[in-house]
Amino acid sequence: MTWRATILTLYPEMFPGPLGVSLAGRALNEGVWSLDTVQIRDFATDRHRSVDDTPAGGGAGMVMRADVLAAAVDHVLERRPDAPLLAMSPRGAPLEQGFVRELAAGPGVSILCGRFEGIDERLFEARPIVPVSVGDYVLSGGEPAALVLLDACVRLLPGVMGAPSSGEEESFESGLLEYPHYTRPIEWEGRRIPEVLRSGDHAKIAAWRQAKAADETRLRRPDLIARHGDARRPPPSGAQREKNKDE
């Protein structure tokens, strides 16, 4: 079944954007996933096709109207009742790999992209929308954040990455950052690839990678250690297969 993404936006021309090239673009062309956009402005009712108004209580900027957005949202919910409806917002829960895997395993996702100062809060009270944040910073709109979320999901779809195990040992999959990577040449500017990676000993390599992942996480992201504990990764898939052969 094709994994479907529907984007509610004022700027449909921003899609598929970078998702139209590389692995995601090839998968899009092959029908592994599909993308369609809904122009929010089409649901405005005045002759100016207004989607925003001044904030209640005063203040700078404009706020997206609940009535216009609700009409667009209801249109999408009627067409895609099985897909979760997200809104990209700095007020949402941080996007994490576990949630990405849940989305990738489902039928697809619908994403509402906000603009201006934000969205009338009554929309979130009246419709089943899950706010999601891609980080503690502010973007010009929800579209770049939606591209991030879609890229994270699409790469996990069956057949998109070269090998099914390609995503198993990456950052955040087990609560840790990924271990350091190396490739040829063996020596570059006086720096050599660690000898253990050239040993051919899969068990030692797996142990080294697990230790380095924990060390990197403690150094660069102590918040992940606090959240998940000083966990160790499971042995890489190749090493696990070697172990199983010996048992």
C-alpha positions as CSV (number, residue, x, y, z in Angstrom):
1,M,0.0,0.0,0.0
2,T,1.3,3.5,-0.9
3,W,2.1,5.7,2.1
4,R,0.3,9.0,1.6
5,A,1.1,12.5,2.7
6,T,-1.3,15.4,2.5
7,I,-0.1,18.9,3.2
8,L,-2.4,21.8,4.1
9,T,-0.5,25.0,3.2
10,L,-0.6,28.5,1.8
11,Y,2.4,27.6,-0.4
12,P,1.8,24.3,-2.2
13,E,4.7,25.1,-4.6
14,M,7.1,24.4,-1.8
15,F,6.4,20.6,-2.2
16,P,7.9,18.2,-2.8
17,G,10.9,20.4,-2.8
18,P,14.0,18.5,-1.7
19,L,11.9,15.4,-1.3
20,G,11.7,15.2,-5.1
21,V,15.3,14.2,-5.4
22,S,17.6,11.4,-4.1
23,L,16.1,8.4,-2.3
24,A,12.8,10.1,-1.4
25,G,12.3,11.4,-4.9
26,R,13.0,8.0,-6.5
27,A,10.5,6.4,-4.0
28,L,8.0,9.1,-4.9
29,N,8.4,8.4,-8.6
30,E,8.1,4.7,-8.0
31,G,4.8,5.1,-6.0
32,V,6.3,3.9,-2.7
33,W,4.7,7.1,-1.2
34,S,2.5,9.9,-2.6
35,L,2.2,13.6,-1.9
36,D,-0.7,16.0,-2.4
37,T,-1.3,19.5,-1.2
38,V,-4.4,21.4,-0.2
39,Q,-4.4,25.2,-0.6
40,I,-5.8,26.6,2.6
41,R,-6.8,29.8,0.8
42,D,-9.3,27.9,-1.3
43,F,-11.5,27.7,1.8
44,A,-11.7,31.4,2.5
45,T,-15.1,32.9,2.0
46,D,-14.5,36.6,1.3
47,R,-13.5,38.1,-2.0
48,H,-9.9,38.7,-0.8
49,R,-9.5,35.1,0.2
50,S,-8.4,36.1,3.7
51,V,-7.0,33.4,5.9
52,D,-5.8,35.6,8.9
53,D,-6.9,38.5,11.1
54,T,-5.5,40.7,13.8
55,P,-4.8,39.0,17.2
56,A,-7.5,39.3,19.9
57,G,-6.1,41.4,22.7
58,G,-3.8,43.3,20.4
59,G,-0.2,42.7,19.5
60,A,2.0,42.3,16.4
61,G,1.4,40.1,13.4
62,M,-1.6,38.2,12.3
63,V,-3.3,35.0,13.4
64,M,-4.7,32.3,11.1
65,R,-8.5,32.0,11.4
66,A,-10.1,29.0,12.9
67,D,-13.1,29.0,10.6
68,V,-11.1,29.0,7.4
69,L,-8.7,26.4,8.7
70,A,-11.5,24.2,10.0
71,A,-13.0,24.1,6.6
72,A,-9.7,22.9,5.1
73,V,-9.1,20.5,7.9
74,D,-12.6,19.0,7.6
75,H,-12.0,18.5,3.9
76,V,-8.9,16.5,4.6
77,L,-10.4,14.5,7.5
78,E,-13.3,13.5,5.2
79,R,-10.8,12.3,2.6
80,R,-8.2,10.8,4.9
81,P,-10.0,9.7,8.2
82,D,-7.4,7.0,8.8
83,A,-4.4,9.3,8.7
84,P,-3.2,11.2,11.8
85,L,-3.5,15.0,11.4
86,L,-0.5,17.0,12.7
87,A,0.3,20.7,12.9
88,M,3.9,21.8,12.7
89,S,4.2,24.2,15.7
90,P,7.0,25.3,18.2
91,R,4.3,24.7,20.8
92,G,4.1,21.0,20.0
93,A,5.8,18.0,21.5
94,P,9.4,17.5,20.1
95,L,9.6,15.1,17.2
96,E,11.4,11.9,18.2
97,Q,12.4,8.8,16.3
98,G,9.9,6.6,18.0
99,F,7.0,8.7,16.8
100,V,8.6,8.9,13.3
101,R,8.6,5.1,13.2
102,E,4.9,5.0,14.3
103,L,4.0,7.3,11.5
104,A,6.0,5.5,8.9
105,A,4.3,2.2,9.9
106,G,0.9,3.7,9.3
107,P,-1.1,4.7,6.2
108,G,0.4,8.1,6.0
109,V,0.0,11.5,7.5
110,S,-1.8,14.8,7.0
111,I,0.1,18.0,8.0
112,L,-1.2,21.5,8.7
113,C,1.4,24.2,8.1
114,G,0.8,27.3,10.0
115,R,2.0,30.8,9.2
116,F,2.2,34.3,10.7
117,E,2.0,34.5,14.5
118,G,0.2,31.2,14.7
119,I,-3.2,29.5,14.6
120,D,-6.3,30.4,16.5
121,E,-6.3,28.1,19.6
122,R,-9.9,27.2,19.1
123,L,-9.0,25.0,16.1
124,F,-6.9,22.7,18.3
125,E,-9.8,22.5,20.8
126,A,-12.3,21.6,18.2
127,R,-10.4,19.3,15.8
128,P,-8.2,16.2,16.4
129,I,-4.9,17.9,15.6
130,V,-1.6,16.9,17.2
131,P,1.0,19.8,17.3
132,V,4.6,18.7,16.6
133,S,7.8,20.6,16.9
134,V,11.1,20.0,15.1
135,G,13.2,22.0,17.5
136,D,13.5,24.9,19.9
137,Y,13.7,27.6,17.2
138,V,11.2,29.6,15.1
139,L,10.8,29.1,11.3
140,S,8.9,31.4,8.9
141,G,6.2,28.7,8.6
142,G,5.3,25.1,9.0
143,E,6.4,24.0,5.5
144,P,10.1,23.6,6.2
145,A,9.3,21.6,9.4
146,A,6.8,19.5,7.4
147,L,9.6,18.6,4.9
148,V,11.8,17.5,7.8
149,L,9.1,15.3,9.2
150,L,8.3,13.8,5.8
151,D,11.9,13.1,5.1
152,A,12.3,11.3,8.4
153,C,9.3,9.1,7.7
154,V,9.9,8.4,4.0
155,R,13.4,7.1,4.5
156,L,12.0,4.4,6.8
157,L,9.4,3.1,4.2
158,P,10.1,-0.4,2.9
159,G,12.4,-0.3,-0.2
160,V,13.5,3.3,0.2
161,M,16.9,2.6,1.9
162,G,19.2,0.1,0.3
163,A,19.1,-2.5,3.1
164,P,16.3,-3.1,5.6
165,S,18.8,-2.8,8.5
166,S,20.2,0.5,7.3
167,G,18.3,2.5,9.8
168,E,18.7,0.3,12.8
169,E,22.0,1.6,14.2
170,E,21.5,5.4,13.6
171,S,21.3,8.2,16.1
172,F,18.2,8.1,18.5
173,E,17.2,4.6,17.5
174,S,18.2,3.3,21.0
175,G,18.3,6.6,22.8
176,L,21.9,7.3,21.9
177,L,23.8,9.2,19.3
178,E,25.4,7.1,16.6
179,Y,29.0,6.0,16.9
180,P,31.7,7.7,14.7
181,H,32.2,6.5,11.1
182,Y,35.4,6.0,9.1
183,T,36.3,5.0,5.5
184,R,39.4,4.9,3.2
185,P,42.1,6.1,3.1
186,I,43.4,4.3,6.2
187,E,45.5,7.4,7.1
188,W,44.5,11.0,6.3
189,E,46.5,14.0,7.5
190,G,48.2,11.9,10.1
191,R,45.0,10.5,11.5
192,R,44.4,6.7,11.2
193,I,41.2,4.7,11.3
194,P,41.0,3.0,14.7
195,E,42.7,-0.4,14.6
196,V,39.7,-2.2,16.0
197,L,37.6,-1.3,12.9
198,R,40.3,-3.1,10.7
199,S,40.5,-6.2,12.9
200,G,37.7,-8.2,11.4
201,D,36.6,-9.1,14.9
202,H,32.8,-8.4,14.8
203,A,32.3,-8.8,18.5
204,K,35.1,-6.3,19.3
205,I,33.8,-3.9,16.7
206,A,30.3,-4.1,18.1
207,A,31.6,-3.4,21.6
208,W,33.7,-0.5,20.4
209,R,30.8,1.1,18.6
210,Q,28.5,0.7,21.6
211,A,31.0,2.3,23.9
212,K,31.7,5.2,21.5
213,A,27.9,5.8,21.1
214,A,27.5,6.1,24.8
215,D,30.6,8.3,25.1
216,E,29.5,10.6,22.3
217,T,26.0,10.9,23.8
218,R,27.4,11.8,27.3
219,L,29.6,14.4,25.7
220,R,27.3,16.0,23.2
221,R,23.7,15.2,24.4
222,P,23.7,14.6,28.2
223,D,19.9,15.3,28.1
224,L,19.5,12.0,26.2
225,I,21.4,10.1,28.9
226,A,19.2,11.7,31.5
227,R,16.1,10.7,29.5
228,H,17.0,7.2,28.5
229,G,19.6,6.2,30.9
230,D,23.2,5.1,30.0
231,A,21.8,2.4,27.7
232,R,24.0,0.4,25.3
233,R,23.0,-0.3,21.8
234,P,22.1,-3.9,20.7
235,P,24.9,-5.5,18.6
236,P,24.9,-4.3,15.0
237,S,23.0,-6.6,12.7
238,G,26.1,-8.0,11.1
239,A,27.8,-8.8,14.4
240,Q,24.6,-10.4,15.6
241,R,24.5,-12.7,12.6
242,E,28.1,-13.7,13.2
243,K,27.3,-14.5,16.9
244,N,24.3,-16.6,15.9
245,K,26.5,-18.6,13.5
246,D,28.8,-19.6,16.3
247,E,26.0,-20.7,18.7
